[in-house]
Amino acid sequence: MRCFFILLDGLGDRGFDIFHGKTPLWAATTPNLDYIAKIGGTGIYHPYKIGVSLPSEIAHFLMLGYGLDEFPGRGILEALGNNIHVKKDDVVLMARLLGIREYNGRLLVIDEKPKVSDNFVKELIKTIEFVKIDGISFKLYPIKESFCIVVLSNNASGYITDSNPIFKDYPIFKVKPLKGYGDDINTIKTANALNKYILFVYKTLNKHNYKIKNNNIAIATQRPGKLKDIQDFKDRWGLRAVSISSSKLYKGLCDIIGMDSIIIDPIQDVGKDLLKKLELAYELKDYEFIHIHTKAPDEAAHKKDPILKKNIIESLDRAFDFVIHDILSKKQDLVVITSDHSTPSCGQMIHSGEVVPIVFAGCGVRVDDVDRFDEISCAKGAIGLIKGHELMSMILNLMDRGRLLGLSDCEEPPFYFPGNFEPLCLKE
């Protein structure tokens, strides 16, 4: 049995008057997703705690059965995903070049995600590519447009706050040690050096007269992290796993947890893009757990256009005809369809903390009387509310791979059965 884990990024949403209080998913015409809900068991899901908004990387990390205390930081995932070499003691931060102006002695963000060419960024980075401040080395890597990675070496600490306010009309924040690290010498040194680095970059780019839409340019950082020793997905869950996506972020995540990954170039038609990934997934016979990801609903929601998101969902639904006729019809595999988080198509929040719908379909799944796949209908389903790594436990359970609690076939029994046991030999 294989599990096809289909992740519709940012699928959940708020209710809108234009849809008479319904969400874009609820308002969308989705005959294929509704059919899968009808033949499956439905429920609602949150990777952490209801009401807590999560970024995609943390949501995925939790969904795949890992804990917050194990998470290495998004900067690490982005670096690995972009093949940036990172040493174990390096601190890696996400960074962005911002359009700013000075106001009351502060650097006020005017443009948080400026549209600039990769060539423009590569040119200006030549002046700030490598810097050493107070003994800490700063190496800046351009990734795409204004997005960059900063690697800090030489006894840097990752226990520091962000400097990027994310929203416009806010000032760049001063970097400080996190609570509990205010007396740590390396953390104090790192925070002070990073503040000096931000000011150095601003003054240097201003001196060279680099501008974005007539705004001065500064750099701001967020989500620092370090490499960690993390148990491989196969060792934790007993499943040979692969991820299929169009995002280097998930390559980095897979590198961290020992999953294989396939990154494919996106197709503009989001339905055809998802279909291509599903067809590829079906051909991968050597894997038992296949993560298939589309970011289309999330990207639509970030445009703050609920009608666009509804239309995108309807386009994605067409790809699920393949799931129905080529996967579920064989009655031998498990299909799980859900999302990592809700992304509101209104307001200021980037993501929001509402639960998302989930459906399990395949041989042996309890079939309830829900016949629509949306946030409200699925809340009435037989699966009920599940959270965190309960999702992976449920997948093992439905794949007949779950462990009966209390059975010990090896020194450290895993979640799955059988574990890494040693057979008793006749000659002992």
N, C-alpha and C positions, 0 to 999 in steps of 0.2 A: 504494500500500500504506500502511495505517495501522498503528501499533503501539498496542495497548491494554495499558498498563502497570498491572497491578492489584496494589495494595500492601495486604497484610493485616498491619497494624501489630502488632508484638510477637508474631508467630505462633509462633516457635520457643520451646522450653521444655526443662525438665529431665525425667528419667525418674522415675516415681512407683511406689511399691509397689502402690498401689491399682489401677494399670494393668499390674501385673506388669513394671515397669521401663520401660514405654512412656511417651512424651510424650502430652499431651492431644491433639495433632494425630494422632499415630500410633494412639491408642486410639479416635479419633472415627470415626464412620461417614460417609464422604465420597465417595459414588459418583460425583458429578460431577467433583470435583477429581481423583479416581483415573482417571477416563476421560480427562481432559485429559492427565494424566501418561502414560497408555498410548498416546495418539496423538501425543505430543510428545517432545522431548528434555529430559532432566532433569539436574540437578546440584545443587551446593551453593554458597552465596554468602556473602561477608562484605564490607561496604562499606569496611573498612579492614584491620585485622590480626586474625587469629583469636585469640580470647581477650580482645580489648579490647571492653569494653562501651561502647555509644554511645547518646547521646540521639537522639531521632527527627530533630531538625532537622539535626544533623551527619551522621547516617546518610543522610538524603535528599540533602543537599548533595553528599556524596561519590558517592552512587548516580547522581546526575544529571550526574556528570562534572566536578566542581569539586574543588579541593584545599583541605586544611586551612588553608593560608596565605592563601587567599582568603576564608575564612569571616568574616563581619562580627560575629558574636556573636548569641546568641538574643534578647537584649534588643532589638536592632534589628528582628528579624523580628516579635516580638510587638508592638512599637510600630507598625510599618507595617501589620501585619494588623489593628490596631485603629484605624487612621486617625489616629494621633498624629503631628503634624508634628515632624520631626526635622531639625535643621541638620547640615551636614557635620562640624562640629567638636564636636557634642554627644556625650557618652557616655551610653549607655542601659543600664540595669540592670533585670533582673527583680527584683521585691521581693515579700515576703509578710509580712502581719501575723501574728504568732505569739502564742500563749498561753504566757506565761513566768512563772517565779517567781525571786526572787533566792536565790542559794545561794553562800555563801563569796565574796561580792563579785562574782559573775558573774550573767549572765542565762541561766538554764537553760531550754531549750525543753521545754514540757510538751505543747503541741499545735501540730504543724508545719503542719497544714492545717485550721484551725478552720472549722467551718460557721457562717458569719455571713451576714446578709442584705446585699444590695447597698446598701440604704438606710442600714443601720447604718454601713457602711464610709464611704459618702459623707458622713455626718454627722460622723464623727470626723476625717475627712481635712480638713475645713474648718479645723481648728486647726493643721494641719501641711502644708497644700497647697503653699506656696511659702516657702522659707527660703534665706537667703544666709549662708554660713559661709566665712570666710577668702577672700572674693572669689569663691567658687564658688556658683553658683545651683543649688538643688535644687527640681525641680517633680515632684510626685507625682500620678499618674493612677490612679484605681481602674479595674480591668478586670472582675473577676468574683469575688464573695465576698471572700476574703482576699488574692487575687492582685492585684498592682499593678505599675506601671512607674514607675521614677524616671529623670528626665532631668537630667543634670548639664551645665551650661553654663559658659562663661568659662574656657577653657584647662584643662579637666579632662583627665585621662589615663585610658585604659582598661586600662592594664597593672597591674591591682590584683587582689588575691585576693578570694574570696567571704567573706561574713560569715554566710550561712545554712548551718548544719550539716546541714540536710535531715532528719536523724533526731532523734527526741525523746530527752530525757535527755542531750543534748549542750549545751554553752554556745554562745552566739553567738560567732563567731570575730572576732578583731581583724583589721581590714583592713590588709594590708601591700602594698608594691610587689612585683611579680613579680621573679624572679631576672633580673638584668641591668638592672633599672631602679631599684635601690636608691639610686643617686646622682643620679637624674633629679629635678630640682626640682619639676616639675609633678606627677610621679607621687607623690612624697612628700607634697606639698601635698594632692593628691586623697585619698590614703589617710587622712591625718590629718583632713581635713574630713569624710570619710564616717564615720569613727568618731565624730566629734563629732555628726554628724547623727543617727546611730543612737541615741546617748544623749539627744540633744535630743528626738527623737520619743518615746522611752520615758518621759522625765520629764514631757513635756507631756501625753501621754495619761494617765499616772498622776495628774497634777495635776487633770485633768478627770474623774477617776474612771471612765474607760472600762474595761470588763472583758469578757473572753470566758470564760464558764463559771467565774466567780469568779477567773480568772487575770488577771494584769496583761498588758498588750499591748506588744509591741516590734515593730520592723521589722527584717528582715534581707534582704540583697541577694546576687545571684549573676549570673554570666555577662555581664559587661559587654561592650559592643561599640560600634563606630563604623561609620558608613556607609563603604562602599568602592566604587570603580569596578570593577564586575565585568562580564565579557563576557556579552552576552545568550545565552541558550540557542540561539536560532536561528542566531546567528553562529558558535557553537562546534560545534553538531551538525547544522546545516542542516535542522532540522525545525521546522515550525510547531507550537507546543506549548500545551497547556492542562491545568490541574489541576482535578479535581472532588473536593471534600472537604466536611467539615462543621466544619473547624477554621480559625480565623483565622491560626494559625501558618503554614499553607501558603499563604494569601494573601500574608503577609509574605515568605515564601520566593520566591514567584512574582514579587512586586514587585522583589526584589533581582536575580533572574536573567532578567527580561524575559519570563516566561511569562504567559499569560492565566490567570485563575483564576475558578472558579465555586464559591461557597459556598452549600450548600443546608442547610436545617434538617433535623436528624436525625430519623429515625423510630424509635420505640422497638423495633420488631421489626427486629433487625439484618439479617436476611436480606432483608426488604423494602427496608430502607434501601440496602443494596448493590445490589439489583436496580434501584432507582430511578436510582442513579448510573450503572449500566451501560447502562440504556436511554437515558439522556441522552447518555452518551458516544457511543453508536452513531449518534445523530442529528447529531453534530457533524462534518459532512463537510469543513469547511474546515481541520481540523487533522490533522497526520500523527502526532503523538505525544500520547496522551491518558493522563494520570495519574489513576487512580481509587483513592481512599483510603478505608479503613475503619479506625477505631481500636478496634473492638469486641474483638478478641483481647487487645490490650494492656490495655484497661480491665478485662477479666475477670481477667487474670493479676495485676493490681495488687491485686485483692481476695484474693489468695493462696488461691484455690479452684480446683484443677485440674479438678474435675468441672464447675464452672461454665464454665471455659474450653473444655472438650470440648464442652459443649452449645452454646456460642456458635459454635464452629467448624462444628458440624453445621447450625446455622441459616444460617450464611453459605454453606455448600455448596449450598443450594437455589438461590441466586441464579445459580450457575454453569451451570444448565440453559440460561439465556439465552445465555451465552457459547458453549455447544456448538451450540445449534440456530440462533441468529441471527447469530453472528459466524463461528465456525470452519467452519460448514457451507458458507459462501460461498467458502471456499478462496482468499481474496485478501488477508487481513490477518494480522498477527502478533499473538499474544497472549502476554504475559509475566506470570507470576504468581509473586510472591515476597514477602519481608518485609524490613523495614529492620533488624530486630534480634530477638534472643530476649528474652522477658520471663518470668522464672521465676515460677511460681505457688507458690513457697515461699521461705523465707529472707528475708534483709534487703536483698539487692541490688535496685536499681530495674530495671535491665536487665542482661543478661549477655552474654558474649562468644562464645557458640557460633555456628556457622554456621547458616544458614537454608536451607530447600529452595527450588529455583527450577525452573520449567518454561517452555520455549519451545514454542509450538505454532503451526502455520500452514504455509503452502505452502513446501516446500523444506527444512523443518527435519529434521535427522536423527532418526529415530524409534528409540529404544532399547527394551530389553525390560523397563523398569520399568513397573509397573502400579499403583503407589500413590504418592500425594503426601504424603510425610512426611520428616522429617529423616534417617531411616536409609535408606529406599528410594531417595531421590533421590541419596544419596551414591554409589550404584552406577551412576548414569546416564552417558550418553555425553558430556555437557557437561563433567563433572568439576568442579573447584573454580575459581571465578572470583572476583576481588576488585576493589573500587574501580571506577574508570571503565572497566575491562574490560567491565562490563555494558553501558554505552552503545556501546562499540565493537562488541560482539556484536550489539546491536540494529541498528546501522547495517549490519553485515555481512549479517544476515538480511533486511534490507530492500533489499539490493542497492545500498546507498548508501555502502559503505566505500571508502576511498581505498587504492590500491595504493601501498605505502610507496616513496617516492622520486619519485613523480610531482609535478611542480611546475607547476600551471597558473596560479598567482598568486604575489604576493610572499611571502605567508605562508600556505602550504597548510594548510587546516583538516583535521579528521579525516575529513570527508565529501568525496565527489566527485560532480559537479564543484564547484570552488570559485568564488570571485568573479573569474573570468577576464575579460580584455578581448579581444574579437575583433580580429584583424588586418584592416584595411580596405584595399580595392583601391587607393584613392587616396593611400595613405601613400607 
